[in-house]
């Protein structure tokens, strides 16, 4: 009887189907421009699809300062912004040290991920996802070594199924990595 009581005490109180969670997106009204405008400095990790460029135009219209950051094979600073190697931790640290003053609030928009249409072969898609995850890891580590108050927004496409849209499984890895880092 004692063993049976111990077994019942240690037994899960929920059914296995209740052990998992599912994200369910709920529609909400769009925020107005006034409530979403934030001061401080913006770092925009530019993407080839033009999302970063559109954000820069919007920041220009609001008069908010930003720095464009491009993926590159070498570290370089020029009039267009910073060109960094995403998988080199030292490049991220140089970016943070050079682009932002400590007293500024910092917003970072990370669009370094997978191509918009998912047109890469699976092996190249995996490399791109690993590069995006490493870049994010190096960015967070570089920020952790500073006194900066920063908000990082990672923009993905197809990482979550919204409204029955097509799920891009490779993008879900970066999205999951962001959740772990949060």
N, C-alpha and C positions, 0 to 999 in steps of 0.2 A: 504494500500500500504506500509506503514511503517513497519508493522509486516511482510509482505511478504519479504521485503528487508532485514530485520534483520534475518529472517529464512534462506535466501539464503547466507547471510554473515557467518552465523554460521554452515552451512551445510558442511560436509566433502568434500574436493576437490578431493578425490580419491575414487574409487570404493572399497568396502570391500575386494575384492580379492587382492588389492594392500596393505592392512594393514599388511600383514604377510610377512616374509622373508623365504627363503629356502637356506640352505647351499649347495653349489655346489662345490665339490672338483675339482681342476684343477691339472693335472699331471705336475710335475716339475722335472728337472734332480736332481739326488742325489748329495748332497754336498760332496766335497772331505774330507778326514780325516783332512787335514790341516785346512780347514775353519771351521770345527766343533769342533776341539780340544779347550778346554777352560781350563785355569789354575784355581788356587784356590782349594778349598776343595769341595768334593762331598759327600752328604749324600744320600745313596741308601736305600730306604725303600723296603726291600726284599720281594719277593713274592714266593709262593710255585711252580709256573710254571717255574722258572729258568731264567726269563728275567733279574732280578737284578743280578744274578750270572754271566750271560753272559756280562753284562755291567761292572761288577767288573773286569772280565778278560781283557776286552778291556782297561779299565783304567790302569790296571797293565802294559799292553804292552806299554802304553804311558807314564808311570811313573807318573801318576797323583794320588794325595792322596785322599782317600775316607774313609768313615766310613759306615759300614753296620748296618742297623737298622732293628730289627726283631719284629714282633708282639709277645706279651707275656702276661702272667697273672700277672706278677710282674715286677717291675723295677730292672734291673740288668745290670752291665757293666762287660764284660769279654773280653778275647782275640779275640773273634769273632766279637765283636762290642757291640752295645746297644740293650737291650731287653726292650721294653716299652709297656705299656698299651695304646693302641691308643685312648681310650676315656677318659684318665686322663690328663687334661691340665698341671699339674705339671710335668709329665713325659716328655712332649715335651719341656718344659722350661729347665729341667735338661739336656736334649739331646743337645739343642742349646748352653746352657752355657758351657757344658763339652766337646763337640766334635769340636767346631770351635773357632778359634781366630778371634777377631773383624776385624783385618786388612785383613783377607782373603776374597776373593770373594767366594760366596757359590752357588753351584748348587745342587738342590734337585731333585731327581727322585722318584716320588711317584707311586708305582705300587700296593699300597694297594687298592684293589677294589674287584671285583668279580672274581670267578673262571673262568679260561680260557674257559671252555666248558659250563658254565652256568648250571651245573648239579645239583645245589642245589634246593630243593623245594622252592616255591615262598616265603614262610614265612622266611626261612633262607636267601634267596637272599636279601630280604628287610632288614634284620638285618645286613647283610654284607655291604650293600650299606650305611646304616645309620652309621655304624662303620667307614667306609672309609671317609664319609663326615665329621663326628665329628673329626677324626684324622686330616684331612686337615684343618678344622677350628682351632683346637688347635695349629697346626703348624704355621698357619698364625698369630695367636694372639701372640704366643711366639716370632716369628720373629719381629713383630711390636714393641715389648718391647726392641729391641736391635738396634744397629747401623749397623747391617750387611746389605750388599748389596746381595740380594739373588734372584735367579731365580728358580721357582718351575715348574717342568714338571710332569704332571700327565698322566700316560700312561693307557689308557683304551683299551678294545677290544670289538667291536660290538656296541659302543655307537653312531656311525654315520654309515650310510649306505654308503659304498664305493664300487663302481663297482658292485652294485647289491648284495653285501654280506648280510648275515643274521644280522638283527638288534636285539640287546639284550636290550630290553626296560629298564631293571633294571640298566644297565650301563649308560644309558642316563641321569639319575638323577645326578650322580657324575659329568659327563661332563657339565651339566647345572649349577651345583653348582660352578664349576671352572670358568665358564663364568661370573657368578654373582660376584665372589670374585675378578676377574681380574678388 
